[in-house]
Amino acid sequence: MNEFEKNVQCTRNDAVDSGVGFMVSFGFFATMFIIATLVKYFGS
């Protein structure tokens, strides 16, 4: 066992962190898509 496995700094579940990261990135791109759709709709 190496030194990093013995001395763990964070014991939180990685699935929660990856889920939050996915939702943040999905929310960002969904917002960009909605803004672009509104610009196209009101621009025509």
N, C-alpha and C positions, 0 to 999 in steps of 0.2 A: 504494500500500500504506500503510495507516495505521500508527500507532505501536504498537498492540497486536499487529498481525500480525508485526511485526519483533521485538518483545521478548516472546516467549512464556515464561511462567513454568513451565507444566506441559506436558510433551509426551506424557503418557500417553494411551492410547486411551480415548476417551469411551464406547465400547461396554462396556468392563469396568466403569466406574463406574456406568453405567445398569443393567447386569446386577446388580451388587451392590445397588443401590437397589431394584430390582424384587424381588429375593429377600428383602431385609429387610422390605419392606412386605407381601409375600405371606406370609412367615413369621409376621408379627404378626397378620394377619387370620385365618390358618389356626389359630393358637393360640387366638384369641378364639372361633372357631367350635368348636374341639374342647372348650374349657372350657364353652361354652354347651350343647353336646350332652351332655356328662357331667352337668351340672347338671340338665338336663331328664330324662336317663335315671335318675339316682339320686333325683330328686325325685318321680318317679311311683311 
